[in-house]
Amino acid sequence: QVQLVESGGGLVQAGGSLRLSCAASGRAFSSVTMGWFRQAPGKEREFVAAISRSGRSFGYVPSVKGRFTISRDNAKNLVYLQMTSLKPEDTAVYFCAADTDAYYGGSDASNYDYWGQGTQVTVSS
């Protein structure tokens, strides 16, 4: 079992920045690969970024590449999503997710076994 709790969401103006955090518990964090997904109103859940167990491998959806950075601190059981140059289309509920089987979970949501409750990010124009 892995418990995930996101934090750091909020309201920000376009062009601004936010850093999301996801705290994990219940299993050795270094054995879990992590991802961030988001869901906007009326849309399907979308992959945002993923990071491998070691933090050495990562990937992004093209729309956030160069603006968002995923990282993890295995000593603190935390994964982060640093978001810069935010746009109104980034508005969504952001979820962190854990994959307990693979070294790198990738973009397929079905690979992830555990999910947090989500944190709202709203970008105003």
C-alpha positions as CSV (number, residue, x, y, z in Angstrom):
1,Q,0.0,0.0,0.0
2,V,1.1,3.5,-0.8
3,Q,-0.6,6.6,0.5
4,L,-0.2,9.8,-1.5
5,V,-1.0,13.4,-0.5
6,E,-0.6,16.3,-2.9
7,S,-0.1,19.9,-1.9
8,G,0.9,23.3,-3.4
9,G,-2.0,24.0,-5.7
10,G,-3.7,27.4,-5.9
11,L,-4.6,30.3,-8.0
12,V,-1.9,32.0,-10.1
13,Q,-1.8,34.5,-12.9
14,A,-0.7,33.4,-16.4
15,G,3.1,33.5,-16.5
16,G,3.4,32.6,-12.9
17,S,4.8,29.6,-11.1
18,L,3.7,27.0,-8.6
19,R,5.5,24.0,-7.1
20,L,3.4,20.9,-6.3
21,S,4.5,18.4,-3.8
22,C,3.4,14.8,-3.2
23,A,4.2,13.1,0.0
24,A,4.3,9.3,-0.1
25,S,4.1,6.8,2.8
26,G,3.5,3.1,3.3
27,R,6.3,1.7,1.2
28,A,10.0,2.3,0.6
29,F,9.8,5.4,-1.6
30,S,12.9,4.5,-3.7
31,S,11.1,1.4,-4.9
32,V,8.2,3.3,-6.4
33,T,8.1,5.1,-9.7
34,M,6.1,8.3,-9.7
35,G,4.0,10.3,-12.1
36,W,1.9,13.4,-12.3
37,F,-1.4,13.6,-14.2
38,R,-4.0,16.3,-14.5
39,Q,-7.7,16.5,-15.3
40,A,-9.5,19.6,-16.5
41,P,-13.2,20.0,-16.3
42,G,-15.0,18.0,-19.0
43,K,-11.8,16.4,-20.1
44,E,-10.1,13.0,-19.6
45,R,-7.2,12.6,-17.2
46,E,-3.9,13.5,-19.0
47,F,-0.3,12.5,-18.4
48,V,1.9,15.4,-17.4
49,A,5.3,13.9,-16.2
50,A,6.9,10.8,-14.8
51,I,10.1,10.0,-13.0
52,S,11.9,6.7,-12.4
53,R,12.7,5.2,-9.0
54,S,16.2,6.7,-9.0
55,G,15.2,10.0,-10.5
56,R,17.6,9.6,-13.4
57,S,14.9,9.0,-16.1
58,F,11.9,11.2,-16.7
59,G,9.5,12.3,-19.3
60,Y,6.9,15.0,-20.1
61,V,3.9,15.5,-22.2
62,P,5.0,17.9,-25.0
63,S,2.7,20.7,-23.9
64,V,4.7,21.2,-20.7
65,K,8.2,20.4,-21.8
66,G,10.5,23.2,-21.0
67,R,8.1,24.7,-18.5
68,F,7.5,21.9,-15.9
69,T,10.2,20.0,-14.0
70,I,9.6,16.7,-12.1
71,S,12.0,15.8,-9.4
72,R,12.0,13.6,-6.3
73,D,13.7,13.4,-2.9
74,N,13.9,9.8,-1.9
75,A,15.2,10.7,1.6
76,K,12.1,12.8,2.3
77,N,9.6,10.6,0.4
78,L,8.6,13.5,-1.8
79,V,8.1,14.1,-5.5
80,Y,7.7,17.6,-6.9
81,L,6.3,19.2,-10.0
82,Q,7.8,22.7,-10.5
83,M,5.6,24.6,-12.9
84,T,6.7,27.8,-14.6
85,S,5.3,30.0,-17.3
86,L,1.8,28.8,-16.5
87,K,-1.0,29.1,-19.0
88,P,-4.8,29.1,-18.5
89,E,-4.9,25.8,-20.3
90,D,-2.8,24.3,-17.4
91,T,-5.8,24.8,-15.2
92,A,-6.8,21.3,-13.8
93,V,-6.8,19.1,-10.8
94,Y,-3.3,17.6,-10.5
95,F,-2.8,14.1,-9.2
96,C,0.3,12.2,-8.3
97,A,0.4,8.5,-8.8
98,A,2.7,5.6,-7.9
99,D,3.7,2.6,-9.9
100,T,5.0,-0.2,-7.7
101,D,6.0,-2.6,-10.5
102,A,8.1,-0.8,-13.0
103,Y,11.4,1.1,-12.8
104,Y,9.7,3.8,-14.9
105,G,5.9,4.1,-15.1
106,G,5.7,6.3,-18.2
107,S,2.6,8.0,-19.5
108,D,0.0,5.2,-19.3
109,A,-2.3,5.8,-16.3
110,S,-3.1,2.1,-16.1
111,N,0.5,1.4,-15.0
112,Y,-0.1,3.3,-11.8
113,D,-1.5,1.5,-8.8
114,Y,-2.0,4.3,-6.3
115,W,-3.4,7.8,-6.6
116,G,-3.6,10.9,-4.5
117,Q,-6.7,12.9,-4.0
118,G,-5.5,15.8,-6.2
119,T,-4.8,19.4,-5.8
120,Q,-6.5,22.2,-7.8
121,V,-4.4,24.5,-10.0
122,T,-6.1,27.5,-11.5
123,V,-4.3,29.8,-13.9
124,S,-6.1,33.1,-14.6
125,S,-5.6,35.0,-17.9
